């Protein structure tokens, strides 16, 4: 096996190599039981234990009290864009939204199909280069919730403090969940696709306050009701078994490495190394406003698109892979989630310095 | 590694051991590229090639013409119970349903939430021990489609010839897709969860006639519209990458072993061995009517529930695992999908003979 490349992809993304190795063993023969993990009935004792453990690790790491349900669903964050208003609003009711990028916009679109959406703030005019402070907007008094995206993968922006509001918060944490501790109590619901910080594609974590489960209107189909899944411990139908299993392994890895306070410290260190390199020269220019910079996705530009293309290509040859920015803002994006190694960031910075000299 | 057990689970179910071994390698290091399969961006060249290949193998094996789209979705068959009427009916329109068991009933329930369902036939009175012939029912003349479940996992019944109707057919083939060739042309839509005959849990195959994509009413959320996924080649959002990859491996295995005509022959042989054993004694009694017997799930009873429990327990000790029948009809169920080895069926029959003698 050749050395591992440094994978800067925005998701699916780098996972801990120990997790991959354990998964490989279990896929063929789970705990030497003579059956592959992905062949096991989801109703078997062994698989129920896997799901229970994954759930309890998520609860422990994120410090989630018992009045919140933890669900493993399918369909990605994009399905949640619709399920949130289907379950928490219903026709005629209003959700307030902070429009900080593509994913927020998509969720606003779905809310408008199902109910009503009030856009309390938008940073679209400045190419989504920042997230707002509380003073920058007013939430609709009639709104049922205030919805925001904690980290904007495409633009490299992140809320460093969460909005304070009289309304309950609803948050898409797909790209920074498990990267830092936070207090769940102001939240009605938090969701996150697994494929950035928690595992492979194919499972969506939903954390929902129990008292909200009964809000759902009667005409919502069974599979799109949170209550359906909450009542059956995510086992109403066959769940995405492999993805749940890997989430459990990633949570174990996180716990063994000191949990969220420890990973937050490392995430800050990694991002600081990269932002320092960007700020130390005019050759590289950060896309995000400094007060909104993401610790997960670091976005920057070079003097010309041609140089950016060359940068991506030469980086790739050195095993620095997946650095091409999203087409909507171009440039470079380095995604450095929890499992991305610090050495990869150091190597990237070294490459940046060399590239600048020879460019 | 100890020997593999014989896994008679109804799904997730036995997969070819070569597939598991290949998956294990690729999970850690895909084709020696220094990146794990489940870490790869779904937008990467390598992963797009995986999806394209899986799609084209499904098309080839099932002989699907170009005017049908092949989609890999999430949410299982249970999500399709709602998506079918959301996309093909809409308020006020009617679907005709053949109620041959639990999964048919659930799909009828969803159709009634969204539109209108006409139950053209039900075998509920005889504990769903058979599927109907065309002469047994009349389809509602106003119906948009005739919906049926090709194989009923719980009861062990199967349509050996598909319904003939002026209406287009819609079919839940979750538990027997890829087990035999069939002609897609009378079908508007076919769907199947992957976790029985095609791969692990977490992906749902949908085959839909292209001209039906525009039927969807405007108020259906983006993710629940087939058109959304068809327009983007199942890549509108992050797909269930691992499950799609394994489906591709299973399809390659099927093709290498002679495709669907060859696997159908083996499936008939395996089932014949088991039904012959059941019919050769009064000790074992088949649940399904002989004309409706499933080649995938063989259901039978013993003289008493106590003997059935003992049978399951002793079988399990011999490595004959997952034989307990579904709680709704009790008894024994042996699920013998494509990848289930013939030797496992021979061993089961041997065990049945010994058990009868000592009982």
Interface residues (C-beta under 8 A of the other chain):
Chain A: X1 X2 X3 X4 X5 X7 X9 X10 X11 X12 X13 X14 X15 X17 X20 X21 X23 X24 X25 X27 X28 X29 X32 X33 X34 X35 X36 X38 X39 X40 X41 X42 X44 X74 X75 X76 X77 X78 X79 X81 X82 X86 X106 X109 X110 X113 X114 X193 X195 X199 X200 X201 X202 X203 X219 X220 X221 X222 X223 X224 X236 X237 X238 X239 X240 X241 X242 X243 X246 X319 X321 X322
Chain B: X1 X2 X3 X4 X5 X7 X9 X10 X11 X12 X13 X14 X15 X17 X20 X21 X23 X24 X25 X27 X28 X29 X32 X33 X34 X35 X36 X38 X39 X40 X41 X42 X44 X74 X75 X76 X77 X78 X79 X81 X82 X86 X106 X109 X110 X113 X114 X193 X195 X199 X200 X201 X202 X203 X219 X220 X221 X222 X223 X224 X236 X237 X238 X239 X240 X241 X242 X243 X246 X319 X321 X322
